[in-house]
Amino acid sequence: MLPLILAAAATAANFPPAGSYRYTASMAGTPIGSWAVTVTNNAGVVELDESSTASVAGMQLSASSALLLGPDLAPTRYDGHYRTPSQNPNVSVTLTPTSATAVGALTTAPQQLVLNPNTHHFVVIEPGLLSGLFVLPAQLNSWKESNVTWITPATAQAQSLSTSAAPAPAHPAGIPSQDVPLSFDRPLQLTIWYDPATFVPDEIDVPSQGAVLTRLRS
């Protein structure tokens, strides 16, 4: 019992507080939709429930998902339900510390995945959705790692995700001055600006797509 209590306390101290977090997104300065993540913590098991709606290139898109993390913040389960004009796929990923089984929208059978060389943890990030990016600052801080294996649920594939060694980008206007950046340069350039006291992201920038996801603060 004591190890479980200590693990739960460690998770609470290094992860965004329980509650709901709302964001808006834009591409090339044009608003495209809204995202929300609700964080709950039950005896060290963290759950992130996400919902989103967007309009991209005239297409109406929506999604809901649930991401479960263990006491060490490693993902253990992801379930996604997506809605597009042409299809409504469901995807899932079940993970252990060293392997994963993924059922994606573009696969006909479960895919067995393993950690990439020189990585020790999985992360689950669906492009266009928020929850996997929301947890990254807390995860990498907890693990003290700069390279992880990134699973994309929709494609049921894994690849390496590496933090950037390049100089920090300029601090964006409109986000708190204490925020610090977490940047990646492979396989996708993006920067997460987050509060180092709470690990809550305030802005996520994807320069190649002209995309900016900004937290709504009351």
Backbone as numpy.savetxt, mean C-alpha at the origin, in Angstrom:
# Nx Ny Nz CAx CAy CAz Cx Cy Cz
1.17 -15.85 26.13 0.35 -14.65 26.13 1.21 -13.39 26.13
2.28 -13.36 26.93 3.12 -12.16 27.01 3.73 -11.79 25.67
4.30 -12.75 24.90 4.83 -12.35 23.58 3.78 -11.72 22.69
2.52 -12.23 22.73 1.47 -11.67 21.90 1.17 -10.24 22.31
1.11 -9.99 23.63 0.85 -8.64 24.12 1.96 -7.69 23.70
3.21 -8.14 23.82 4.33 -7.28 23.43 4.32 -7.02 21.93
3.97 -8.03 21.13 3.90 -7.82 19.68 2.82 -6.83 19.33
1.68 -6.93 20.00 0.59 -5.99 19.73 1.00 -4.58 20.10
1.69 -4.40 21.21 2.13 -3.07 21.62 3.13 -2.49 20.65
4.04 -3.35 20.14 5.04 -2.87 19.18 4.37 -2.42 17.90
3.37 -3.19 17.43 2.66 -2.82 16.21 1.96 -1.48 16.38
1.29 -1.31 17.52 0.55 -0.07 17.75 1.46 1.14 17.76
2.70 0.96 18.24 3.62 2.08 18.36 4.25 2.45 17.03
4.19 1.55 16.03 4.89 1.79 14.78 3.97 1.75 13.57
2.70 2.04 13.77 1.75 1.97 12.68 0.73 3.08 12.85
0.16 3.58 11.75 -0.86 4.62 11.88 -1.96 4.22 12.85
-2.43 5.14 13.66 -3.49 4.83 14.63 -4.75 4.34 13.94
-5.52 3.54 14.67 -6.79 3.07 14.14 -7.68 4.26 13.79
-8.42 4.13 12.70 -9.29 5.21 12.26 -9.44 5.20 10.76
-10.14 6.17 10.22 -10.38 6.28 8.78 -9.57 7.44 8.21
-8.99 7.20 7.04 -8.15 8.19 6.36 -8.67 8.36 4.94
-8.91 9.61 4.55 -9.50 9.89 3.25 -8.52 10.66 2.37
-8.56 10.37 1.07 -7.63 10.97 0.12 -8.38 11.32 -1.17
-7.86 12.32 -1.87 -8.30 12.61 -3.23 -7.11 12.47 -4.16
-7.40 12.21 -5.44 -6.33 12.02 -6.41 -6.56 12.90 -7.61
-5.45 13.27 -8.26 -5.51 14.04 -9.50 -4.46 13.51 -10.46
-4.72 13.70 -11.74 -3.74 13.39 -12.79 -3.62 14.62 -13.67
-2.37 15.08 -13.81 -2.10 16.30 -14.57 -2.95 17.46 -14.07
-3.18 17.48 -12.76 -3.93 18.57 -12.15 -5.43 18.43 -12.19
-5.95 17.37 -12.81 -7.39 17.17 -12.92 -7.85 16.14 -11.88
-8.82 16.49 -11.03 -9.31 15.52 -10.04 -9.89 14.28 -10.72
-9.57 13.09 -10.17 -10.07 11.86 -10.79 -10.86 10.99 -9.82
-10.79 11.23 -8.51 -11.57 10.36 -7.63 -11.16 10.48 -6.18
-11.70 9.56 -5.38 -11.45 9.57 -3.94 -11.15 8.16 -3.45
-10.33 8.10 -2.40 -9.91 6.85 -1.79 -10.09 6.96 -0.28
-10.38 5.87 0.38 -10.49 5.85 1.84 -9.93 4.55 2.37
-9.18 4.64 3.47 -8.63 3.46 4.14 -9.04 3.53 5.61
-9.61 2.43 6.12 -9.95 2.32 7.53 -9.03 1.30 8.18
-8.34 1.73 9.24 -7.38 0.90 9.95 -8.00 0.40 11.25
-7.93 -0.91 11.48 -8.32 -1.49 12.76 -7.19 -2.37 13.25
-7.09 -2.51 14.57 -6.02 -3.30 15.18 -6.63 -4.16 16.27
-6.54 -5.48 16.08 -7.12 -6.41 17.03 -6.05 -7.38 17.50
-5.53 -7.16 18.72 -4.50 -8.04 19.31 -3.29 -8.19 18.39
-2.90 -7.10 17.77 -1.71 -7.12 16.93 -1.95 -7.47 15.49
-3.16 -7.88 15.13 -3.50 -8.15 13.73 -4.15 -6.89 13.16
-3.48 -6.28 12.19 -3.95 -5.03 11.59 -4.74 -5.34 10.34
-5.89 -4.69 10.18 -6.68 -4.81 8.96 -6.87 -3.43 8.35
-6.68 -3.36 7.04 -6.93 -2.13 6.29 -8.02 -2.41 5.28
-9.13 -1.72 5.42 -10.25 -1.85 4.49 -10.28 -0.60 3.63
-10.22 -0.81 2.32 -10.14 0.30 1.37 -11.36 0.34 0.47
-11.77 1.55 0.12 -12.78 1.74 -0.93 -12.36 2.91 -1.78
-12.65 2.83 -3.07 -12.25 3.92 -3.96 -13.23 4.02 -5.12
-13.35 5.23 -5.65 -14.09 5.49 -6.88 -13.28 6.46 -7.71
-13.25 6.26 -9.02 -12.47 7.13 -9.89 -13.06 7.16 -11.28
-12.72 8.22 -11.99 -13.07 8.35 -13.40 -11.77 8.64 -14.15
-11.32 7.70 -14.97 -10.05 7.80 -15.68 -10.32 7.59 -17.16
-9.96 8.57 -17.98 -10.16 8.50 -19.44 -11.60 8.16 -19.78
-12.53 8.72 -19.02 -13.94 8.50 -19.29 -14.50 7.21 -18.74
-13.66 6.40 -18.09 -14.12 5.13 -17.53 -14.40 5.29 -16.04
-15.53 4.76 -15.59 -15.88 4.78 -14.19 -15.34 3.51 -13.53
-14.52 3.68 -12.51 -13.86 2.57 -11.83 -14.16 2.63 -10.34
-14.24 1.48 -9.72 -14.38 1.43 -8.27 -13.74 0.16 -7.75
-13.41 0.17 -6.47 -12.76 -1.01 -5.88 -12.99 -1.00 -4.38
-12.96 -2.21 -3.82 -12.90 -2.38 -2.38 -11.91 -3.50 -2.10
-11.24 -3.42 -0.96 -10.25 -4.44 -0.64 -10.05 -4.52 0.86
-9.49 -5.65 1.29 -9.10 -5.85 2.68 -7.68 -6.41 2.69
-6.81 -5.78 3.45 -5.42 -6.20 3.59 -5.16 -6.50 5.06
-4.72 -7.72 5.36 -4.42 -8.13 6.73 -2.92 -8.20 6.94
-2.45 -7.69 8.08 -1.04 -7.71 8.44 -0.86 -8.42 9.78
0.21 -9.18 9.91 0.53 -9.83 11.16 1.19 -8.87 12.15
1.55 -9.36 13.34 2.17 -8.48 14.35 3.46 -7.82 13.90
4.18 -8.42 12.94 5.42 -7.82 12.43 5.15 -6.95 11.20
3.87 -6.70 10.89 3.41 -5.90 9.75 3.56 -6.59 8.41
3.97 -7.86 8.40 4.02 -8.60 7.15 2.60 -8.94 6.70
2.30 -8.81 5.41 0.96 -9.13 4.93 0.69 -10.62 5.02
-0.54 -10.97 5.41 -0.96 -12.37 5.49 -2.11 -12.70 4.54
-2.89 -11.69 4.14 -4.03 -11.93 3.26 -4.45 -10.63 2.59
-4.82 -10.73 1.31 -5.38 -9.61 0.58 -6.56 -10.12 -0.24
-7.67 -9.40 -0.20 -8.83 -9.69 -1.04 -9.29 -8.41 -1.69
-9.41 -8.43 -3.01 -9.83 -7.24 -3.75 -11.03 -7.53 -4.63
-11.92 -6.55 -4.72 -13.12 -6.65 -5.55 -13.19 -5.38 -6.39
-13.03 -5.53 -7.71 -12.86 -4.40 -8.59 -14.03 -4.30 -9.57
-14.36 -3.08 -9.96 -15.45 -2.85 -10.89 -14.98 -1.93 -12.01
-15.11 -2.39 -13.24 -14.77 -1.61 -14.42 -15.95 -1.68 -15.39
-15.95 -0.87 -16.47 -17.07 -0.94 -17.41 -17.22 -2.31 -18.07
-16.14 -3.10 -18.18 -16.21 -4.35 -18.93 -16.13 -5.60 -18.07
-15.66 -5.51 -16.83 -15.53 -6.70 -16.01 -15.51 -6.33 -14.53
-15.78 -7.34 -13.69 -15.81 -7.15 -12.24 -14.98 -8.24 -11.56
-13.66 -8.15 -11.69 -12.82 -9.24 -11.18 -12.68 -9.22 -9.66
-12.46 -10.41 -9.11 -12.08 -10.58 -7.72 -10.69 -11.19 -7.68
-9.84 -10.72 -6.77 -8.48 -11.21 -6.67 -8.18 -11.52 -5.22
-7.17 -12.37 -4.99 -6.78 -12.69 -3.62 -5.32 -13.09 -3.56
-4.72 -12.85 -2.40 -3.35 -13.29 -2.14 -3.30 -13.81 -0.71
-2.79 -15.01 -0.52 -2.56 -15.58 0.80 -1.06 -15.76 0.98
-0.52 -15.28 2.11 0.94 -15.22 2.25 1.41 -15.89 3.53
2.59 -16.50 3.43 3.40 -16.92 4.58 4.65 -16.04 4.55
5.56 -16.16 5.51 6.78 -15.34 5.46 7.63 -15.57 4.22
7.53 -16.74 3.57 8.44 -17.03 2.45 7.74 -17.39 1.15
6.41 -17.50 1.15 5.73 -17.88 -0.08 4.34 -17.25 -0.11
3.74 -17.27 -1.29 2.41 -16.69 -1.44 1.66 -17.42 -2.54
0.34 -17.44 -2.40 -0.55 -17.98 -3.44 -1.45 -16.85 -3.89
-1.40 -16.54 -5.18 -2.15 -15.40 -5.71 -3.11 -15.86 -6.80
-4.33 -15.34 -6.73 -5.33 -15.57 -7.77 -5.69 -14.21 -8.34
-5.24 -13.94 -9.56 -5.39 -12.61 -10.14 -6.47 -12.54 -11.19
-6.75 -11.30 -11.61 -7.76 -11.09 -12.64 -7.30 -11.58 -14.00
-5.99 -11.68 -14.19 -5.44 -12.06 -15.50 -4.91 -13.48 -15.51
-5.21 -14.27 -14.47 -4.72 -15.64 -14.41 -5.90 -16.61 -14.35
-5.69 -17.81 -14.82 -6.74 -18.82 -14.82 -6.56 -19.84 -13.70
-5.42 -19.79 -13.02 -5.16 -20.73 -11.92 -4.33 -20.02 -10.86
-4.38 -20.49 -9.62 -3.54 -19.88 -8.57 -2.07 -19.93 -8.94
-1.38 -18.84 -8.63 0.05 -18.73 -8.92 0.83 -18.84 -7.61
1.84 -19.70 -7.59 2.69 -19.85 -6.42 3.90 -18.92 -6.56
4.11 -18.06 -5.58 5.16 -17.05 -5.63 6.09 -17.22 -4.44
7.35 -16.87 -4.64 8.35 -16.92 -3.56 9.07 -15.59 -3.50
9.79 -15.37 -2.40 10.56 -14.15 -2.25 11.62 -14.05 -3.33
11.80 -12.85 -3.87 12.88 -12.61 -4.82 14.23 -12.66 -4.10
15.32 -12.94 -4.83 16.64 -12.95 -4.19 16.94 -11.63 -3.48
17.61 -11.74 -2.35 18.04 -10.58 -1.55 16.88 -9.81 -0.95
15.72 -10.44 -0.82 14.60 -9.83 -0.10 14.13 -10.78 0.99
13.52 -10.20 2.04 13.10 -11.00 3.20 11.62 -10.82 3.53
10.94 -9.91 2.82 9.53 -9.66 3.09 8.76 -9.41 1.79
7.48 -9.79 1.83 6.56 -9.41 0.77 5.86 -8.11 1.13
5.46 -7.36 0.11 4.46 -6.31 0.25 3.41 -6.56 -0.83
2.18 -6.14 -0.57 1.08 -6.32 -1.52 0.59 -4.94 -1.92
0.79 -4.58 -3.18 0.42 -3.25 -3.68 -0.30 -3.42 -5.00
-1.54 -2.97 -5.05 -2.28 -2.97 -6.32 -2.15 -1.59 -6.95
-1.54 -1.48 -8.14 -1.44 -0.17 -8.80 -2.81 0.49 -8.93
-2.87 1.76 -8.57 -4.12 2.49 -8.62 -4.90 2.45 -7.33
-4.50 1.58 -6.39 -5.15 1.53 -5.09 -4.17 1.99 -4.01
-4.69 2.17 -2.80 -3.95 2.90 -1.77 -3.38 2.05 -0.65
-4.08 1.00 -0.21 -3.73 0.39 1.07 -2.30 -0.12 1.13
-1.81 -0.74 0.04 -0.45 -1.24 0.06 0.59 -0.16 0.17
0.33 1.01 -0.45 1.24 2.15 -0.32 1.10 2.80 1.06
-0.11 2.82 1.58 -0.36 3.42 2.90 0.50 2.77 3.97
0.70 1.45 3.89 1.43 0.74 4.95 2.94 0.72 4.74
3.42 1.09 3.56 4.85 0.94 3.25 5.78 1.67 4.22
5.54 2.95 4.57 6.48 3.61 5.49 6.63 2.86 6.81
5.52 2.40 7.38 5.59 1.67 8.64 6.28 0.32 8.47
5.98 -0.37 7.37 6.60 -1.67 7.15 8.11 -1.56 7.01
8.58 -0.68 6.14 10.02 -0.59 5.90 10.75 -0.05 7.12
10.11 0.82 7.88 10.72 1.27 9.12 10.86 0.11 10.10
9.84 -0.72 10.20 9.88 -1.85 11.12 10.92 -2.88 10.71
11.00 -3.15 9.40 11.90 -4.19 8.91 13.32 -3.71 8.69
13.53 -2.40 8.62 14.85 -1.83 8.33 15.41 -2.39 7.02
14.56 -2.40 6.00 14.94 -2.95 4.70 14.69 -1.93 3.60
15.46 -2.06 2.53 15.29 -1.17 1.38 14.85 -1.93 0.13
14.81 -3.27 0.19 14.37 -4.08 -0.94 13.36 -5.11 -0.45
12.24 -5.19 -1.13 11.20 -6.16 -0.77 10.65 -6.77 -2.05
9.89 -7.85 -1.89 9.22 -8.47 -3.02 7.79 -7.94 -3.10
7.48 -7.31 -4.21 6.19 -6.66 -4.42 5.28 -7.60 -5.20
4.14 -7.94 -4.59 3.12 -8.74 -5.27 2.02 -7.81 -5.78
1.70 -7.94 -7.07 0.59 -7.21 -7.67 -0.60 -8.16 -7.77
-1.66 -7.96 -6.99 -2.76 -8.93 -6.99 -3.41 -9.14 -8.35
-3.66 -8.09 -9.12 -4.40 -8.24 -10.37 -3.69 -9.15 -11.37
-2.35 -9.11 -11.37 -1.59 -9.93 -12.31 -1.02 -11.18 -11.67
-1.14 -11.31 -10.35 -0.61 -12.47 -9.62 0.87 -12.66 -9.90
1.60 -11.55 -9.93 3.04 -11.59 -10.21 3.82 -10.92 -9.08
5.10 -11.26 -9.02 5.99 -10.68 -8.01 7.22 -10.10 -8.69
7.69 -8.97 -8.16 8.91 -8.35 -8.64 9.55 -7.59 -7.49
10.80 -7.17 -7.67 11.51 -6.45 -6.62 11.10 -4.99 -6.59
10.97 -4.46 -5.39 10.70 -3.04 -5.17 11.83 -2.50 -4.31
12.50 -1.44 -4.78 13.68 -0.92 -4.11 13.54 0.57 -3.83
13.96 0.97 -2.64 13.98 2.39 -2.32 15.07 3.09 -3.11
14.90 4.41 -3.26 15.82 5.20 -4.07 16.94 5.78 -3.22
18.14 5.80 -3.81 19.28 6.44 -3.17 19.49 7.86 -3.67
18.62 8.33 -4.54 18.74 9.68 -5.10 18.41 10.72 -4.03
18.86 11.96 -4.22 18.52 13.02 -3.26 17.01 13.17 -3.12
16.57 13.56 -1.94 15.13 13.71 -1.68 14.53 14.76 -2.59
13.33 14.54 -3.08 12.67 15.56 -3.90 12.29 16.77 -3.05
11.93 17.85 -3.73 11.52 19.07 -3.01 10.25 18.80 -2.22
10.17 19.42 -1.07 9.00 19.25 -0.20 7.78 19.87 -0.87
6.71 19.10 -1.08 5.53 19.67 -1.76 4.85 20.74 -0.92
4.28 21.70 -1.59 3.50 22.72 -0.88 2.21 22.09 -0.35
1.80 22.56 0.82 0.50 22.15 1.34 0.51 20.94 2.24
1.65 20.27 2.42 1.69 19.16 3.37 2.53 19.58 4.57
2.33 18.94 5.73 3.02 19.38 6.95 4.54 19.42 6.79
5.15 20.40 7.43 6.58 20.60 7.30 7.39 19.45 7.88
6.81 18.70 8.84 7.57 17.61 9.46 7.58 16.34 8.61
6.79 16.30 7.55 6.73 15.09 6.73 8.08 14.80 6.08
8.36 13.50 5.95 9.61 13.05 5.32 9.26 12.16 4.13
10.17 12.05 3.14 9.86 11.26 1.95 10.37 9.83 2.03
9.63 8.93 1.42 10.08 7.57 1.15 9.95 7.38 -0.35
11.09 7.29 -1.04 11.08 7.27 -2.51 11.53 5.92 -3.04
11.00 5.57 -4.20 11.35 4.33 -4.89 11.72 4.66 -6.33
12.69 3.92 -6.87 13.07 4.17 -8.25 13.00 2.92 -9.12
12.63 1.79 -8.56 12.52 0.55 -9.33 11.48 -0.35 -8.70
10.54 -0.83 -9.51 10.33 -0.66 -10.96 9.52 0.58 -11.32
9.07 1.33 -10.32 8.26 2.52 -10.58 8.76 3.65 -9.69
8.88 4.84 -10.28 9.29 6.00 -9.50 8.08 6.57 -8.77
8.18 6.63 -7.46 7.12 7.26 -6.67 7.71 7.69 -5.33
7.04 8.67 -4.72 7.46 9.18 -3.41 6.24 9.26 -2.50
6.41 8.71 -1.30 5.38 8.80 -0.26 5.87 9.79 0.79
5.11 10.87 1.00 5.42 11.83 2.05 4.55 11.48 3.26
5.20 11.22 4.40 4.47 10.74 5.57 4.97 11.42 6.85
4.12 11.40 7.86 4.45 11.95 9.17 5.29 10.92 9.93
6.54 11.21 10.28 7.39 10.21 10.94 6.94 9.87 12.36
6.05 10.67 12.93 5.53 10.36 14.27 4.40 9.34 14.23
3.63 9.32 13.14 2.47 8.44 13.05 2.55 7.44 11.89
3.45 7.69 10.93 3.59 6.89 9.72 2.37 7.00 8.81
1.58 8.04 8.97 0.44 8.28 8.10 0.90 9.05 6.85
0.69 8.51 5.64 1.03 9.26 4.42 0.12 10.47 4.25
0.71 11.60 3.87 -0.05 12.80 3.55 -0.11 13.06 2.05
0.87 12.54 1.30 0.84 12.72 -0.15 1.65 11.61 -0.80
1.15 11.12 -1.92 1.85 10.12 -2.73 1.96 10.67 -4.14
3.18 10.76 -4.65 3.45 11.35 -5.97 3.99 10.28 -6.92
3.41 10.21 -8.11 3.90 9.32 -9.17 4.19 10.19 -10.39
5.41 10.73 -10.49 5.71 11.73 -11.54 5.46 11.23 -12.96
5.77 9.97 -13.25 5.64 9.48 -14.62 4.19 9.50 -15.10
3.24 9.46 -14.18 1.82 9.49 -14.53 1.17 10.83 -14.23
1.96 11.77 -13.71 1.41 13.05 -13.31 0.36 12.91 -12.23
0.47 11.84 -11.41 -0.55 11.52 -10.43 -0.12 11.96 -9.03
-1.08 12.51 -8.29 -0.86 12.95 -6.91 -2.06 12.51 -6.07
-1.78 11.82 -4.99 -2.80 11.39 -4.05 -2.58 12.17 -2.75
-3.58 12.92 -2.31 -3.40 13.84 -1.18 -4.42 13.53 -0.08
-3.93 13.49 1.13 -4.80 13.22 2.26 -5.68 14.43 2.57
-6.95 14.15 2.84 -7.87 15.20 3.28 -7.76 15.32 4.80
-7.38 16.49 5.26 -7.17 16.70 6.69 -8.26 17.64 7.21
-8.92 17.23 8.30 -10.00 18.04 8.85 -9.42 19.10 9.80
